[in-house]
Amino acid sequence: MVYLTHLFYGIIMAYFGLISPGMLNMTALKTRIDVGKTASIKYAFGAAIVVLIQAGIALLFADYFIKNPKVIEVLKTVGVFVFFALAVFFFYLSRKKIATKAKSGTGNFFIKGMAMSAVNMLAIPFYLGISIYLASENKIIVAQPYILIFVLGASIGSFLLFFTYISFAKIIIKKISFIATNINGILSLLFLILGILTLIKLLP
């Protein structure tokens, strides 16, 4: 049951962490429309494999921080500012019209998925912050084999999110502005709440 819990958290965190229209999922969507389902699925697999590596690196750092209580206290304080910054960031995105243009191109879409996922600079900090938060709430155990299971869940969750965009590409591209506004608004509110809760816990 504990294993399934870690797998579940990995899937959920990755899915909702990528759900906002962005470079990776918009490229998956455009690849589906411009090239076809097979190419877009190859792209999704490539991107998801890199998430496996990124989440693994993040969890290794999280393991170090959690074993050093003084560092974790500092990180919790920094986390408050990070959550508030993310709240402002997603609120800004919710007020901005999202362009539906994204390059799909040609070539090896598996490699392309890996390459585009690799340049996503927010991935490691995101999984690091989330894993530290979940560990501090005793939701996950940052030790093997739980790290591996959580990381596997993150990779699966990423693929499922890309597959959602691929499966509903024609619907999503018609309503991308509406979806982006609502999704980003929800994420903004979520990070605002997380920031407030973290701040309350830090107060004496």
N, C-alpha and C positions, 0 to 999 in steps of 0.2 A: 504493500500500500504506500509506503514511504517513497519507493521508487516511482510509482505512478504519480505521486504528488509532485515530485521534482520534474518529471516529464511534462506534466500539465502546466506548471509554472513557466517552464521554458517555452512551451508552445504559445501560451497566452501572452507572455511578455514580448516575444518576437512578432507575433501577429499584430498586436495593437501598437507596437513600437514602429512598425512599418506601414500601418494602415493609411496614414495621411498621404495623399498624392505627392509623389516625389520622383526623383530621377530614376530610381530602380524600378518601382512598380509602373510608372508611366511608360518606361521603355518596354517592359513586359507587355503592357497593353498595346502599344503601337506595333510591336513585333507581331503580336497575334493578328492584328488587323492588316498590316502591310505584307507580311510574309506567310503567316500561317500558324496553326496550333502547335505543330511539331517543333518548329524553330523556337517558339516562345517557351515551350516546356523545357527545351534544352537550355535556354537562357536562364530559366527559373532554377534548374538544377545547379547550374554553375554558380549562380549568385548565392544559393542556399548553402553550398559547400563552403564558401568563403565565410559565411556567417558562423558556421561550425568552428572555424579557426579563430575568428574574431571573439566569439563568446568564450572560447577556451582560454585565450590570452587574458580576457577580462576577469575570468574566474580565478586564474592563477594569481593575478594581482590582488583580487579580493581576499584570497586565502592569506596572503601576506599581511594585508591591512587588518584583517580580523584578528590575527594572532598578535597584533601590536595595538593594544587598547588605546594608547595615547594618540596614535595616528588615526584610529577610527573615530575618536571624539572630534578631532579636527575636521575629518572628512564629513561628519554629520553636520557640522556647522557650515562647511562649504556647500553641502548638499541642499541646505535651505535656500541659499542664493541660486544654486543651479535649478532647483524646482521652480522658483519664482521667475528665473530667466526663461525657462522653457515655457512657462505659462504665458509670458509676454510674447515670446516668439510665435507660439501657435495662435495666440490672439491676433497677432499681426497677419499671419497667414490666412486666418479666417476672414479678414477684411480685404484680402487681396484676391483678385481674379486669377485663377490658375490657367495657364496656357495648356492646351491639349497637344501641342507639338512636342514630339520627342523623336530623336533619330533611332531608327531601327536598323537601317543599313543592310549589309550582306556579310557573308563570311561564316566563321565558326561561332555559332551563338552560345555554345557552352562556355567557350573561352571568353567571349564577350561578357557573359553574365558574371564570370569570375572576376574579370578585370574591373567592371563597373562597381561590383560589390566591394572590391579591395580598396577603391578610392573613396569609399564612404567613411569619412573621418569621424563621424559621430557614433559609429557602431560600438567600438570598444568602450568609450566613456559611458555610453548608454547602458550596456550590459554590466559594466563595473558598478555604476550607481544603483541600478536595479538589484543586482545580486547582493550588494552591501546592505541595502535597505531591507530586502527579504530576509537576509541572515540575521540582521539586528532585531527583526520581528519574530525570529525563530520559525520562519516559514520554510527555509531551506537549510541544508547542511553543506557548508563549503569544505568538502573533503571527498576523496574518492570512495566509492564509485559514483557518488551523488553528483559531483561536478560533471562527469561524463554524461550522465543521464540528462541533467539540466541543459547541457550544451547540445545534446542530440535533439532535445525538445525545441530548442531555439532554432535549429536548422530546419526541423520539420515545420515549425510555425511560420518561418520565413517562406518556405516553399508553398505552404497552404495559402498564404496571403497573396503571393504572386499568382497562384493558380486561380484564386478568386478574381483577380483582375483579368486574367486570361479568359476565364469562363464567361464573365459578364462584360467583356470588352465593349461591345456595341452599346450596351445600356449605360455603362459607366462614362464612356466618352461623350455621350449626349447630355449627361447630367453632372459632369465633372465639377462645375462651378458650385452647384448645390451641395454635392457630396463633400467637397473640400471645405466649404464654409462650415458645415455642420460637424464634420469630423474634427477639424482643427479647433472649433469652438469647444467641443467636448474635451479634447486633449488639453486645451488651455485651462479649463475648469479643473480637470483631474490633477494637473501638476500644481495648480494653485492650492488645492485641498491638501496634497501631499506636502507642500511647502509649509502650510499652516500647521499641520499635524506634527511635522518634524520639529518645527520651531517651538511648539507647545511642550514637546517632550524634553527639549533642551533647557527650557526655563526652569529655575529653581522652585 
